[in-house]
C-alpha cells in the first residue's frame, strides 16, 4: 500500500477525480491545488494531480512541482480532451484518464515508483526554468521576462503566451491552438483574444523586437529569435488543418 497525495479543487476526493483509486487500498491525502500542500508529504510515492477541468492551472502547478519544489513524481488525471494539450514540458511522470480501471491505475503508479527507486527522473521533469531566445530571457520560476536586460511589464496571460511561443520556436501556432494551450479548454472567448494579446506583447517588446512574434497570414503566429516572417508551405498546411476556422 502506497502513500499518495491527491491535489484537486473539487470536493469528494478520489471518488470524484479517479474513482478506481478508491478500490486499490492506497492511503490518499486529499489536498488543495497548491505546492504548499505537499509540505508534510515529501516522501509520498506520487502526487495525483487533477487536471480534468483547468489545464492551465494544472500545467503551471505541474511545472512548479517538477522544478525547484521538492515533490514526488506527478501522475496527471485528464479528461478525454486533455491529451491534445499535454506535452513533455509539463514535467509530469505519467498521465491517465479519469475513467481508467483499477489495473491501469495500479500499473501506472507501480511504473512511477520503479522510476523513482532507480533514480531515473522522467525526461520532462528536467525542463529548464530559464529560457533564452536571442535577446529575450524568460525565468519561469520567477515569472519574469527581459529583453536586452529590460524587464517587461506583462500580465499573467501575456507572460504565459510569450513563454509558450518561445518554447516552440519556429512552429506555426494557430489561434485555436493558442487558446487551448494557453487559455485552456474552459475558456469560451473567441480567437480575437489571441490577436489582442499578441498586439500588446509586441508593443511591450518594442519596435526593435516586435518581429520576435511573426504573423503567418490567415493561420496564426510563430516565434523566431531572428524575426522571420514566413513559414514553410508544410507548416502552414499543418496549422490550417488544425485550425479550420481561420
N, C-alpha and C positions, 0 to 999 in steps of 0.2 A: 504493500500500500504506500503510495507516494503522497507527499505534501505538495499541494498546488495552490496557486493564488489566482483567483478569477477577478479580473478588472472589468467592471461593467457599470453603466449608468442606469440600467434597468432593474427595478425591484423584482424579486423572485429567484435570484441566484441562478445556479447551474440549470435548474429545471426549465428556465425560460431561455437561457442562452445556448446551452449544449446539453439537451436532455439526456443523451446516452451517458454522459459523465456521471450522472447520479446512480447509475447501475453498476459502477465499477468499484465502489468502496474506497476510493481515494479520499483523503482529508482535504477539503476545499475551503480556503479562506476567501470569502467574498468581500471585495474592497472597491472603493470608487476609482474612477479613471484618473489616477494621478501617480507619478513616480514615488511620491512620499508615502503612498500606501504600502510600499514594499519594505519599509524600514525594518520591520520586525520579521521579515520573511526572506532574507537574502539567501538562505540555504534551501529554499523551496526547489523542487525538481523542475518546475516550469511555471511560467506565467501564461495563463489563458486569457487572451485579450479579445474582448467583444468588439468586433469591427463591423457588425451587421448593418448598423443604421447611420453611423457617422464615420466614413472612411478617412476624411481629412483629419479629424481628431485622433483616430486610431493610428494613422500613419505618423503623425507628429509624436505621439506617445511612444510608439514602437521604436522610432529612431532615437528618442531620448534613452530608452532602456537599452538599446544596442550600442549607445555611445559612452559618455563618461559615467553614467549611472551604473553602479554595480548591481546587476539584476540577473535573475535566471533567464534561460532561453525563452523566447516568446512563441506561443502557438496562437496564430490568428484564427478567430472564428468568423466565417464570412457567410453572407447570403449568396445566392447563386450569381447575381450580377457583379459581385465584388471582385471576382477573379480577373476581370479585364483591367482593373485598376492597380492591382498589387504588382510590385516589382522587387527585385533583389535589393534595391537601395533602401527599402523599408527597414531591413535588419531583422526580419522575423526568421526563426529557425524552421518553421513549417506553417502550413495553412490547412484549414479543414472546414468543410461545410457544416453549418449548424445542424443539419439533418443527418449527419454521419452516424452510423451504427456503433455499438459498443466495441466491436472488434477493431474497427478502424481507429477509433479514438485511442484505444489501448496501444495499438501498433505505433501510432504517431508519437505518443508520449514515450514509449519504450525507445524508439529511434532517437528522439531528442536526448533522453537520458544517456544513451550509449555514446553519442557525440560528446556530451559534456564530460563523461568519465574519461574518454580518450583524449580530451583536450583539443578537439577539433571544432573550433568555433565556426559556425556557418559563414560562408564567404560574405553574405550580405551584412553580417554584423561588423565587418571591417570597413564599411563605407566611411570615408573621411568626413569630419565635421567642418573642415576648412576647404573651400572650393575656390580655385584660382582660374580665371578665364581671361587671358590677356591682362588688362589693367584693372579688371574687376576682381575683387576679393570678397567672398561671402563666408561668414562664420555662422554656421547653422546653430551651434550651441548657444551663441550669444545673440542670435537674431540681428546681426549687423551686416551691412554691405557697404563697401567702399570702392570708389573709382579714383585711381591715382592718389589714394590716401584720403580722399574727401568722403566723409560719411554721408550716406544717402538717407534722407528722412522718409522712410517708407512705412505705409500702413502694413498690418499683418498680411492681408491678401496680396498687396503689391510685393512684399518680400517673398511670400510663398510662390507667386507667379514667376518672379525673376529667378529664384532658386531652381524652380522646376525647369525653366527654359535653359538655364546654364548647365543643369545636369544632363541635358540632352542636346549637346552642341551639334549643329548641322542637321538635326532631324526636323522635318516639317511636321508641325503640330497643328491640327485643325482646331477650330474654335470649340467644337463639340468635345474633342479630346481634352482640351484645357479645362473646360467646365467640369468634366468628370474627374480629372486627376488633381485639380487644384481646389475647386469648389465642392466637389463630392456629389453623390447621387441624390442627396436630399435637397439640392438647390434647384429651384424652379424658374429662375430668371432666364432670359434669352442670351444668345451668344453676343449680343451687343455689349454685355457686361465685360467680356474679354477685351473688346476693342477699346472701351473706356479706360480699363486698367493699363493696357499697353500704351495708350496715349500718355497717361500720367507717368508711367515708368520712363518713357522716352524723354519727357520734359524734365524729369528729375536727373536722368543720366546726363542731360545737356546736349547741345547740338554737336559737340565734338565726339560724343559716344553713343548717340541715339541709334546709329546703324548697327549696334550690337544686336538689336532685335530687328530682323529683316521681315518684310511682308512678302508672302507668296500669294499673289493676286488670286482672289476668289477661293482661296483654300484656308490659309491661316498664317502662322508665324514660325520663324526659325531663329535660333540663337547662333551667332557666329562671331568669335572674337575679332575676326578680320573684316567684319561688316559686309559680307557678301549678301547680295540682294536676290539671288536666283537659286532655285533648286533644280535638280535633275528632273527629267520627264518622269522617271520611275518613281521618285519620291512624291512628286505632285499627284501622280495617278493613285498611289497608295493612300495619301492623305485624303484625296477626293472620295475614294471608296469608303473610307472610314467616316466621312462627314458628308453624306449625300445631300444635305440641306444647303450647302454653300452654293 
